């Protein structure tokens, strides 16, 4: 499973990295983010690509499980 | 946050910005300038003596409100996060030249929308330039452009700009002799302090929650076919257009528009520079203010870049006026586009 580390990146780089990672068409990805905005943007994008997203908030650091 | 809630927030934020954009003019701001991040930061630069253009000096409460509104709502909703360290020097210069572009055009992207909603056809030409600038920015982003990661910083680093805004508010209210306030020109045209401050606070909070961004709107449609942010952009336009029509502030023309000029090439190139530079910064000037309020020190440095850029624009005759652009402004605009392009190329493939 590919992991995208989006911590500390400016908009829209987290979504670009996720989009590039999704080029491999895997069924599951993990994304690490450190802002609510990145969580919202990446969730929206993943859903638009037909994935389901679950978010785990670990004290301000978020882990997104992105699965088909 | 659910999709529906996000959509409701961005529509509400757009409506609030559009409404205040029209109402602040009714209350005394210059026409088509209910909000203008570039113009208002330029006025602040003048008020604190960084430039001597007597007609554009005032500590604009809207700016104070925008930053503090974002700061307060971010604190209240646990989104205040001090961070920084993502190429601050480069960001300073990108912001410097974004301001040059904005003052060649005469407005930030937000004022561009408000001018469009006031019937100013020059702003439509600027809009085309703005879109082209963003498309260039998207080119760099797709090639792996990055100013590298930011990291957690001490609380004071994140709160610093909000403390500065409180200090500016004290100076505005106390009005000591060393602070300059315009007695004529756009700087003398102002909504009452309390109204302007409240408008800023409300818009700042709404923009923070909704992530409203003029650059992000077009960028995200091109990159991801994501229409969230551009919805905010469209709602600002529609609401402000309706309010302007109702208030009698709509005039469809190119000539004789308030605080605007008719040099189409430079309206295009000015906003081209703003679109490109803002895309590389990660958001429009409004968004930089909001991010700064949320604790992003890199965005706070960008705000300083805007202020210093504005000071240079007026000290060295780069800023346009109703009479048109200046030779120095045209040269600075071209240099700015070149500098942004160099910064773009020099920071490719940084995304890992």
Interface residues (C-beta under 8 A of the other chain):
Chain A: X7 X8 X9 X10 X11 X12 X13 X15 X16 X17 X19 X34 X35 X36 X37 X40 X41 X44 X45 X47 X48 X60
Chain B: X1 X3 X6 X78 X79 X81 X83 X86 X141 X142 X146 X147 X149 X150 X151 X211 X213 X216 X219 X220 X223 X224 X225 X226 X228 X281 X282 X283 X298 X351
